[in-house]
Amino acid sequence: MQGNFSYYKPTKLYFGDESLNYLKDEMTHFGPVVLLNYGSGSVKRNGIYDQVVAILREVGKTIVENPGVMSNPTLEKLHEGVKIARENNVDWILALGGGSVCDYSKGVAASVFYEGDYWNQFWLQQQNPPAGQKILPVGCILTMAGTGSEMNGGCVITDAEKNFKVGHVFDDRLMPKFSILNPKFTMTVPDNQMKAGIYDIMNHIMEQYFSDFDDNTSDYLSEGLMRSLITASRIAVKNPQDYEARSNIMWTATWALNTLIGLGKHQDWMVHMIGHSVGAWTHAPHGYALAAVSMAYYRRAMQPGLAKFVRFAKNVWDVCPDGKTDQQIAEEGLDALKAWMQEIGLPLTISEIGATPDMIPGITEGTICYPAGYLDLKPEDITEILKESM
């Protein structure tokens, strides 16, 4: 390993089918008024909302509700949440839902006590809240596995008026104080959301894996996580109620993006940059947008990163190297990735998720470009990738 790094993770995790029982213990650490953020109402239909509210009321918390957090949280919704939090003098935030709700809650927590333009400061300028600024603590009860937002500082927001989607990874002050991960809760989400989450996990790992050339412990961890995810995904797609598979997917999601496997490495998040822009235009589930552009991107990255793609083929997909050139081995690995994506029902083209050729200039314009991994992409390269992904 050639990089230098520090590692600190302040989030306390509770994992398992009895993990919600620990919510009451956590309540002693936070004030009386809680902002409860959740989505379109599925948590009410499946009974999770009732369980959580009963615990909050039992310990005497005042609940301020903020429903309707969408799968790609918008700037308008962020403004709404900040306004609600300010008007009700909330003490802390509880995110009940998937990664989007967790992301959104961190965005609200960072913005409530910021006196300037938080959208410009935190997302457009990629700055953190000033030192000494008050930040609301956030807790998460996760109902969907994918983003890893339960143990990182990331927050992605979409300016719907401008079709611009951008993420910011906040510093450790915005890490959730605790997260409750009950794999049974993930069994309540629709199959398409489960599949989108699975690919989001896979891509998180690949964007950290396909970057450097050195022999890095992080890459060995990544290979194990990918193998676990592939195995569990095949089981879960056939039987979404398989607890072991869903628990492995959920745990892999957390470790895919809590920064551990990226330590000591350069990283490549260009699939996410392109996918964010595709999602802003199509409103497709995040993981679907990533899947739809991945094959074109990684085939382009394969040549400059050939050694790592050979390793990926052999160590993740068990490609036999006998009698084959490195090029053939690497191509067979990408073919195996594509076959797995097809097997679990992911889109392979952006046209499948609603993109049309006339959107390509706008998607290109909305894609943040920077040197990453094995490529240094320019806008014209993004356009070509999008055309190849149609």
Stockholm file with secondary structure:
# STOCKHOLM 1.0

chainA/1-390         MQGNFSYYKPTKLYFGDESLNYLKDEMTHFGPVVLLNYGSGSVKRNGIYDQVVAILREVGKTIVENPGVMSNPTLEKLHEGVKIARENNVDWILALGGGSVCDYSKGVAASVFYEGDYWNQFWLQQQNPPAGQKILPVGCILTMAGTGSEMNGGCVITDAEKNFKVGHVFDDRLMPKFSILNPKFTMTVPDNQMKAGIYDIMNHIMEQYFSDFDDNTSDYLSEGLMRSLITASRIAVKNPQDYEARSNIMWTATWALNTLIGLGKHQDWMVHMIGHSVGAWTHAPHGYALAAVSMAYYRRAMQPGLAKFVRFAKNVWDVCPDGKTDQQIAEEGLDALKAWMQEIGLPLTISEIGATPDMIPGITEGTICYPAGYLDLKPEDITEILKESM
#=GR chainA/1-390 SS CCCCCCCCCCCEEEESTTGGGGHHHHGGGSCSEEEEEECSSHHHHTSHHHHHHHHHHHTTCEEEEECCCCSSCBHHHHHHHHHHHHHTTCSEEEEEESHHHHHHHHHHHHHTTCCSCHIIIIIISCCCCCTTCCCCCEEEEESSCSSCGGGSCEEEEEETTTTEEEEEECCGGGSCSEEEECHHHHTTSCHHHHHHHHHHHHHHHHHHHTTCCSCCHHHHHHHHHHHHHHHHHHHHHHCTTCHHHHHHHHHHHHHHSSSGGGTTSCCCCHHHHHHHHHHHHHCCCHHHHHHHHHHHHHHHHHTTTHHHHHHHHHHHHCCCCTTCCHHHHHHHHHHHHHHHHHHHTCCCSGGGGTCCGGGHHHHHHTSCCCEETTEECCHHHHHHHHHHTC
#=GC SS_cons         CCCCCCCCCCCEEEESTTGGGGHHHHGGGSCSEEEEEECSSHHHHTSHHHHHHHHHHHTTCEEEEECCCCSSCBHHHHHHHHHHHHHTTCSEEEEEESHHHHHHHHHHHHHTTCCSCHIIIIIISCCCCCTTCCCCCEEEEESSCSSCGGGSCEEEEEETTTTEEEEEECCGGGSCSEEEECHHHHTTSCHHHHHHHHHHHHHHHHHHHTTCCSCCHHHHHHHHHHHHHHHHHHHHHHCTTCHHHHHHHHHHHHHHSSSGGGTTSCCCCHHHHHHHHHHHHHCCCHHHHHHHHHHHHHHHHHTTTHHHHHHHHHHHHCCCCTTCCHHHHHHHHHHHHHHHHHHHTCCCSGGGGTCCGGGHHHHHHTSCCCEETTEECCHHHHHHHHHHTC
//
